[in-house]
Amino acid sequence: MRDDGEISIFAGSTGKGFAEKMCSYLGTSLAKSEVITFSEGNTYVKAGETVRDKDVYLVQPIGLDPNNEFVEILFWMDAFKRASANSVTAIIPYFSYAKADKKDEPRVSIRARVCAECIELAGADRIVTMDLHSPQIQGFFKKPVDHLFALPVICEYIKGLKLENMIVVSPDAGFAKQARKYADYLGVSVAIGDKTRKAHDEKAEILEIIGDVKDKTAVIVDDFSLTGGTLANLAKALKEKGANRIIACLSHTLLNEQGVRKIEESPIELLVGTDTVCNSALTASSKIRIVSVAPLFAEAIQRIHSRESLSPLFSHVPEKCNNK
């Protein structure tokens, strides 16, 4: 037996705000749940209503507290399966360990693969996420992965700003392919930053700008930033090359307090990010604008639940998802 009725959306401890936005879009209520962290650090989760024979959706990013958030997802998967849910979909707006996708040094773990296997073994039947740092991580899962993109939501917001003489700028060659997708959507050209990173200290050096940015509005695009160093350094280099205005766009806005200060002190006049993680540090900046991708996730869940194709979500923003 499978329940084809109301969508059952539960939220983990750091996914509640995002899940509530999804429920608002879908015209439903967030399912009751309880998360307790005991004094020694143990986590306890409990679904506050029956899930027997239902298709359940659990919203929880692996973001600013990745280890605890990851373990909590495992406990939720197990709880729903033991309560006889028909299926369990893990909605992970940001998958932090996607940065650890390969064994590029001796004696290191491929952490993304470990996380993928654990989530599946705990009971996940499907995973929905956004802008993985390394898209090939979808192959670490044996279950279906729906990989959404922030690009159409961010680009529609940028279009609404009516910027003149734009050029999209990738911070490095690694993100150039995705930057070209932004450029194609906006109908502009691409420039690329020549970036080098010598250690694991999150410090990168911009060596050169490949492309003509003189007198243009440079729109920097990247998937995430922690300390803001790359964005600030790239913005400075763009100014030195004659860029007129500088806008930055991030799929995941992970900036810490130091990073926010760097953005405030940089030539960047506006940073557009999404709400895939709940980040209180962002409120300290007047330059940062957050657009919600919760409606996009909600539309995806609605299509999954009704057995419809998700393909249209990769090329345009559904009408109710528009953040302008």
KARA-V374324 format. One line per field, one symbol per residue. psi: psi as a letter, one per 40 degrees, with the letter a starting at -180 (. if undefined). Layout:
psi: ???
This chain:
psi: ihhebihhhihadeeddddddddddefiihihihhhhideeihhihheiieheihihhhhigbegddddddddddddddddeefidihhhhgdhgdeeegeigeiifiigdddddddddddeeheihhahghdhdeddeeidihhhhihedddddddddeefiifihhhheiddeddddddddddefiiiihhhiiheafeehihhdihhiheheihhghhidihdeeddddddddddddeeidihiihhdhgehaddddddddeiehdhhhiifdihhdddeeheehhhiheddddddddddddefiieddeeeihideehe.
